[in-house]
């Protein structure tokens, strides 16, 4: 069995092993990491050898850490990374390069249709009818998107939303509310088989799936990092947030919204939670807390998106694609029956 894992900001860790009578055997850890002293590698192999095949990542990591020689130095490597690589070997995890990634980047669409497309495309990938896909969103109108478990009345000032013409929709993933306006945000979704994140916890998979965009931002001169649980941050402030949903169909949906620009005044009038977070410091602190990519890069939004897509394409491969007629039909039906239904939007009042 063969497993690979590259921790964000770390090096590639590779594990090859066998399973005999329910135990891990013939364990061989390798990779492009740095490790001193040399004999530490054999101690890592010995620590894993003989463990139950059902051992959880935290138990494997604890065993590895306990066996390391005194004074061991690991660069680009950790006991946790080794443990994840072991679990990925045992679960037949796939790698980014194992998939024929497709790009969907179409014209502006209404908020409810975006919610529906996320569910439909994730289901299609899980069913094997669509290859893993990167979809870049374009917004036809302003919206507040609340998380699956958020209270509608606690998050949104309904009167203010109506006054500003802001549509309120609920997505299928958890997490917090997002305020978006056409031209002011960069939003994308990844639809992948669960095998891509096999062996990882939710927290670990957030960092893993966001790693490519950190590389893209770095090429744009933005020093960004993953901040647990689901933020993308820089020393200038928060850039964006991620949310994730693993579907029964065997797919993972991971979507991210990043601020290109921000109307802090409107945001704090429409979002109640935004008001509470910054009420003691005023509107200026909203601009400081969320630091838009427009200010950090000085580039047009379209150029940032182009460079992000190019980075993904160079890193993992990416073929231009479009929604099929059937996918669009299913999404339009789902938008009408679910995502514009007040019963869904207010399912947590």
N, C-alpha and C positions, 0 to 999 in steps of 0.2 A: 504494500500500500504506500501511496505517495501523497504527501500534503505540503502545501506552500502557504506562507503567510508573510506579508510585508507590512509591518506596523507603520502607521503614519509617522514620518520623520525618522523611521528606522531602516534597517537593512532586511534583505530577503532571508527568511529562515525556511529551510527545507528539511522535511523528515521523511525517511523511508523506513518501513517497519513491516513485520509480519505479526499475525495473531495465531497463537497455538494454544488450544485448550482454554480459550478465553483470556489469555495473557499476552501482553505485548512482548515480542521477541525480536532479536536481531535489529535493534534500533540504531539508526545512523542519522545523526543531525549534521547538517552542512549549511553553507550559505556564504554570503559576501560580507558578513559581519566581522568585527574585531574582538578577539578574546585572548586574554592572558590570565594565567599561564596556559601553555599548549595542552597540558594534561587535563584542564578543566573540561575540554570537549568530551573526553572519554568518561569523565565523571557524570556529565549530563546524560550520555548514552546509558550508563549503568543505572542512573537514578530512575530512568523511565523503564528500562528492561524489567519485565516481571510484573509490572502494574496490571491491574484488571483492565480489560479492553473497555469496560464501562466507566472507568474513572473519569470524573469531571475535570474540566480545565483547571479549576482552582486547586484541586488536589494534586494534579500533575505538576503545576507550578510550584507548589509548596515542597514537593519531593525534590524537584530540581534545585530550588534555592537552598535547601538544607544540605545538599551534597556538594555544593560548590566549594572548592578549596579556599581557605582563608586568603583574603587579599585579591580575589578574582576581580578582574576588570572586564566589563562587557560594554562595548560600544556598538549601537545599532542592534542590540540583542537584549532580551530580558527573559526571565523564567516564564513570564506570562506569554510572550511571543512563541516560545518553544511549545508551551502547552496548547496554544491555539493551533499551531501547525500539526501537532499530534492529533487533535480532534478533527481537523480538516482531512487528514489522511484516513482516519477511521470512518468518516462520513462521506467519503468519495466527493469531496468538495471540488468545484470547478474554479477555474481562474478566468480573469477578464479575457485573456487571449483565447480561451476555449470557445468563445461565442462570436457570432457574426453580428456585431452591433449595428443597429439602424438608427438613423436620425429622422425625426419628424419635427419640422418647424414650419408651421402654417400660419395663415393670417389671423387677425384678431378674432377671438371667440368670447361668447358671454360666460360669466362666472359659473353658472350652473352646468354648462356644457363642459367646461374644464374639469369640474368635479366628476362628471360622468365619464369623461375620457380616461381619467385616472383609473377608475374602477374597471372599465371595459378593457383597456390595454393591459392592465395587470392580469386580468383573468385570461386574456388571449395568450399572453406569454406563458402563464402557468399551464395552459392547456396545450402548449406547443404549436399553436396556430400562428404565432407571431414571434420572430426572433427578439432577443433582448433589445431594448430600445431606449434611446435618450430622446425625450421630447422637450423642446423649448417652447414656452407659452408666450402668446401675445394676448393682451387684454383688450376687449372691446369696450369695457366700461369699468368704472371704479367699483370696488367691492371690499367687504370685510369677510374673511374666511375664518370661521371659528373651528376649533378642534372638535373631534367627535364627542368628547365628554364634557365640553364646557357649557356653562349655563348661559343661555341667550341673553337674558335680562341683565345678568351680572357683567357681561362683556361689552354689550353694545347699547348705545343710546339710540333707541329706535327713532325718536323724533329727529335727532341730528342726522342720522343716516338718510332718512327720507328727505330732509331739507337739502342735503348735498347730493341727492340722487345716487346714493351708495347702496348697491345690492348686498344683502346679507345671505351667505350660503354656509352650509356646514359640510366639511369634508369627512372622509371615512377614516382618516388617521387621527391620532391624538395630538397633543401639543397645544400651543397657544394661538391666539388670534393674530391675523395678519391684515394690515390695511394696504390695499394696492390701488394704484391709479395707472392708466395707460401711460407708458413712457417713463414711469418712475420706479419700476421694479424689474428685476431679472429673475424669472421663475423657470425651473426645469424639473422634470421628473425622470427617474430611472425605473424601468420595469425589467426585472431580472428574475431568473429562476432561483429558488431558495438555495440551490447548490452553491451559488456564488458566495453566500454568507454562512454556509454550513460550518458548524464548529465554533461559531461566534455568538456571544450574547448580543442583545439589542444594542447595548452601549458600545461594544466593540465594533459592531457592524456600522453604526453611525460614522465612526471615525474612518473606517475602511472605505465606505462608499463616498465620503466627502474628500478623500485624499487627492483625487485628480483635480478638483476645483481649487484646492489650495495651491497646487502646482501651477494652474492657469493664472491665478491671482498673482503668484510670485513672478511670473513672466511679465505681468502688467505693472510690476513695481510695488505691489501691495503685500506687505509682510503679514500674512494671515495664518491663523491656526485654528484647530478644532478645540472648542471649549465644551467639556461635558455639561449636560448630556447632549444638547443638540444645536449649539450655536457655532457660527463661524465668526471669529473675532480678529481684531487687529489692535495695535497699541493706540489707535485713534478712536476705538469704539467698536460696537457690534456691527457686523456687516450683514449678517443674515441668520436665518434659522432653518432647521430641517425637521421633517416629520417622517414617520415610517409606519408602514402597515404590512404585516405578513398575512397573506390570504390563504384560506384553506386549499385553494386551487394549486398551491405550490409555487407561488410567486411572491416576490418582495417588491413593494412600492416604496420608493424613497424620493421625496420631493423637497426642494429647497427654494426659498424666496430670499433674494438679496436686495438691499436698498440701492437703487441707482441715484435717486433723489428723494426728498421727503418734504411733505407739507406737514410740519409738526403741529401747526395750529389746528388744521382739519383733523389730523389723527387723534389729538387729545379731546376733540369735541365728539368724535364718533365712537371712540373706544373708551369705555369707562375704566378699564384696567390701566390704559395708558395714562389717564388722568391721575390715578392713584400712585403710580410709580414715580411721577415727576411733579406732582402738585406742589411740593415744598420748594422746588427750584425753578419752576416756570418753564416756558416753552424752550428757552435756550438749551436746557439740559436734555430735551428730547433730541435735538440736533447733535448733541455731544454723545448721548447714549447710543444712538444709531448713526454711524458715520457713512454717508453715501459714497458709492463708488465714483460718482461724478466728480466729487471734490478730491478724492484720493488719486484718481487717475488722470483727470482732465480730458478724458476721451468720450466721444459719443457712445451712447448705450449700444447702438448697433455694432460698433467696432469692438466693444468689450465682448459681446455675444459671439461675434465672428472668431475672436481670438480664443475664447473658451472652447468653442466647437473644434477649432484647429488643434488645440492642445489635446482634447479627448481623442481626436482622429489620429494624431501622431503617436499617442500612447497606447491605444487599444484597437485602433481601426474603427471606421465608421462609414457606413454606406447611406447615401441620401435616400429617403423613403417618403411615403405619404400615407395618410390614413386610407384604409380601404373603404369602399362604399358601405360594406356591411358593418365595419367598425363605427363609422359615422352614424349609420342608421340606429345601431344599438345604443350609442351614446345619446343621441337625440331623444330616443324613447325613454332612457333612464333619467335624463335631465327633466323630462316632462312629468314622469311618474314618481320620481323620488326627490331630486335635488331642488325642484321648485315647489315641492309640497310643503306647506307650513308645518305639517305634522313631523316631517323629518327635521326641518330647520329648528323647530322648537322642541325636539324630542327630550332635551334637557332644558326646561323652561328658563 
